[in-house]
């Protein structure tokens, strides 16, 4: 028997958004730009546009016209306040 429950679709989606936000706000990197393709490889997902879209609608990331993604100042400050937590 399994001691841990299988995460729901919503929980996996939330985890992807959190991981993406942490990727875009690494303290040692400043405020990096990432391509959608690189995000997909880093997060090991075939659909990086799903968490990107959710965070864009929430106002936590911006996307340039040529497809690069970066965290908003609000997102950076939020991560500074709470840190990178699992």
Secondary structure, 3 states (H helix, E strand, C coil): CCCCCCCCHHHHHHHHHHHHHHHHCCHHHCCCCEEHHHHHHHHCCCCHHHHHHHHHHCCCEEECCCCEEEECHHHHHHHHHHCCCC
